[in-house]
C-alpha cells in the first residue's frame, strides 16, 4: 500500500484490534484523515461516519447489551478501507 493516509487508517484499525488504543483514539485517527476523505466520493464519508458513530456508541455498553458487535463494525471498516484503496488507484 503506497498511500500514507490509508496506512494510518490500517495501523489504527490494527492497534484497536490489538488493544493498543481505545475507541476514542481510533475514531480521532480516522476523522483526522480529512484529505483522504476529500479524495473519495461523498458516500465514503457518510459510511465511515456511520460506522464510527456506531462504534463510539457501542463502546459505552458491554458487548451483550449492544445491538451490534464491535468486531462486525471493525470488519466493515476494514472493508471500507479495501474499497477506498481500489477507488484511489
ROLOLUM-151393 format. One record per atom (N, C-alpha, C): residue in one letter; x, y, z. Coordinates in steps of 0.02 Angstrom, whole numbers, padded with zeros to 5 digits, always signed. Example, Ala and Ser with C-alpha at 12.3 -4.5 7.8 and 13.67 -1.06 7.14 Angstrom:
% residues 2
A+00660-00284+00390/A+00615-00225+00390/A+00660-00165+00390/S+00642-00112+00354/S+00684-00053+00357/S+00645+00002+00394/
% end
This chain:
% residues 89
X+00043-00059+00000/X+00000+00000+00000/X+00045+00061+00000/X+00034+00106-00047/X+00078+00163-00054/X+00048+00227-00026/X-00015+00227-00009/X-00047+00288+00016/X-00037+00293+00091/X+00001+00345+00114/X+00014+00350+00186/X-00049+00363+00228/X-00099+00398+00199/X-00161+00410+00236/X-00198+00344+00249/X-00199+00301+00199/X-00232+00236+00208/X-00193+00194+00258/X-00127+00200+00257/X-00086+00162+00304/X-00100+00182+00376/X-00111+00247+00387/X-00129+00271+00454/X-00193+00237+00477/X-00242+00232+00432/X-00306+00201+00450/X-00297+00126+00464/X-00257+00093+00422/X-00243+00021+00434/X-00209+00011+00501/X-00160+00054+00516/X-00124+00048+00579/X-00170+00059+00638/X-00214+00109+00633/X-00261+00122+00688/X-00309+00063+00698/X-00331+00034+00643/X-00376-00024+00648/X-00340-00082+00682/X-00279-00095+00662/X-00240-00149+00694/X-00227-00133+00768/X-00211-00070+00783/X-00197-00051+00852/X-00259-00060+00896/X-00318-00043+00870/X-00380-00052+00908/X-00393-00127+00919/X-00385-00166+00867/X-00397-00238+00874/X-00348-00270+00924/X-00287-00243+00926/X-00236-00270+00971/X-00242-00242+01042/X-00287-00193+01051/X-00296-00163+01117/X-00245-00110+01134/X-00208-00086+01084/X-00157-00035+01096/X-00186+00035+01100/X-00245+00046+01071/X-00279+00110+01077/X-00353+00096+01094/X-00387+00147+01117/X-00458+00140+01133/X-00501+00166+01074/X-00565+00158+01080/X-00611+00177+01026/X-00606+00252+01012/X-00601+00293+01064/X-00597+00366+01054/X-00535+00385+01013/X-00478+00356+01030/X-00417+00370+00992/X-00422+00345+00920/X-00453+00287+00912/X-00462+00259+00845/X-00505+00305+00803/X-00562+00326+00830/X-00607+00370+00792/X-00574+00437+00776/X-00535+00463+00822/X-00499+00526+00810/X-00449+00518+00753/X-00414+00462+00753/X-00365+00450+00700/X-00400+00446+00631/X-00457+00412+00629/X-00493+00407+00566/X-00520+00474+00544/X-00549+00510+00590/X-00579+00575+00571/X-00527+00627+00553/X-00465+00618+00574/X-00412+00665+00559/X-00389+00660+00486/X-00408+00608+00452/X-00386+00598+00382/X-00432+00634+00333/X-00440+00699+00343/X-00487+00738+00302/X-00464+00742+00229/X-00399+00745+00217/X-00375+00748+00147/X-00393+00685+00109/X-00386+00629+00142/X-00405+00565+00111/X-00480+00564+00096/X-00520+00583+00144/X-00592+00582+00136/X-00613+00627+00077/X-00581+00683+00070/X-00598+00730+00015/X-00582+00701-00054/X-00535+00654-00056/X-00516+00623-00121/X-00563+00565-00139/X-00607+00546-00095/X-00653+00491-00107/X-00723+00519-00123/X-00765+00479-00156/X-00834+00500-00168/X-00869+00515-00101/X-00917+00562-00102/X-00950+00583-00040/X-00980+00526+00002/X-01002+00474-00030/X-01033+00418+00005/X-00984+00386+00055/X-00920+00388+00040/X-00871+00358+00085/X-00870+00392+00153/X-00875+00458+00152/X-00877+00494+00216/X-00939+00476+00256/X-00996+00471+00222/X-01058+00454+00256/X-01053+00385+00288/X-01028+00337+00251/X-01024+00268+00277/X-00974+00265+00335/X-00916+00296+00326/X-00865+00294+00379/X-00893+00326+00443/X-00925+00383+00436/X-00951+00418+00495/X-01006+00377+00529/X-01047+00343+00490/X-01099+00300+00519/X-01066+00244+00559/X-01016+00212+00531/X-00982+00157+00566/X-00946+00182+00628/X-00912+00239+00622/X-00876+00266+00680/X-00925+00286+00735/X-00981+00315+00717/X-01031+00334+00766/X-01058+00274+00803/X-01072+00220+00767/X-01097+00159+00799/X-01044+00128+00843/X-00981+00131+00820/X-00926+00105+00860/X-00920+00144+00926/X-00924+00210+00922/X-00921+00251+00983/X-00980+00236+01029/X-01040+00231+01001/X-01099+00217+01042/X-01092+00148+01074/X-01069+00100+01036/X-01062+00033+01062/X-01010+00028+01117/X-00960+00072+01115/X-00907+00068+01166/X-00932+00090+01234/X-00991+00121+01236/X-01019+00142+01300/X-01055+00086+01337/X-01065+00030+01302/X-01102-00027+01331/X-01059-00089+01328/X-01080-00139+01366/X-01047-00204+01360/X-01069-00236+01295/X-01031-00283+01272/X-01046-00317+01209/X-01116-00348+01210/X-01136-00374+01267/X-01201-00409+01271/X-01260-00360+01265/X-01251-00299+01289/X-01308-00253+01290/X-01311-00210+01227/X-01264-00218+01183/X-01261-00177+01122/X-01294-00215+01065/X-01327-00179+01021/X-01364-00212+00967/X-01318-00230+00908/X-01256-00209+00909/X-01209-00228+00856/X-01141-00242+00887/X-01103-00285+00856/X-01039-00305+00885/X-00983-00261+00860/X-00936-00247+00905/X-00878-00207+00886/X-00839-00242+00831/X-00832-00308+00836/X-00794-00344+00785/X-00826-00337+00716/X-00892-00340+00713/X-00927-00330+00649/X-00914-00260+00621/X-00916-00210+00665/X-00903-00142+00642/X-00831-00135+00617/X-00784-00165+00652/X-00714-00162+00629/X-00705-00199+00563/X-00740-00254+00554/X-00737-00289+00490/X-00765-00245+00434/X-00819-00208+00449/X-00847-00163+00399/X-00800-00105+00384/X-00765-00081+00434/X-00716-00027+00422/X-00657-00054+00381/X-00637-00116+00392/X-00585-00147+00352/X-00607-00153+00279/X-00670-00171+00269/X-00698-00174+00201/X-00699-00104+00170/X-00718-00054+00208/X-00717+00016+00185/X-00647+00034+00161/X-00596+00016+00200/X-00527+00030+00181/X-00509-00004+00115/X-00528-00066+00109/X-00513-00103+00048/X-00544-00069-00013/X-00606-00049-00007/X-00640-00015-00062/X-00610+00053-00076/X-00590+00089-00023/X-00558+00154-00032/X-00492+00147-00070/X-00454+00095-00054/X-00391+00083-00089/X-00404+00073-00164/X-00453+00033-00180/X-00469+00020-00250/X-00494+00083-00285/X-00530+00125-00250/X-00557+00187-00279/X-00501+00236-00293/X-00450+00237-00252/X-00396+00286-00259/X-00341+00264-00307/X-00345+00203-00332/X-00293+00179-00378/X-00297+00214-00444/
% end
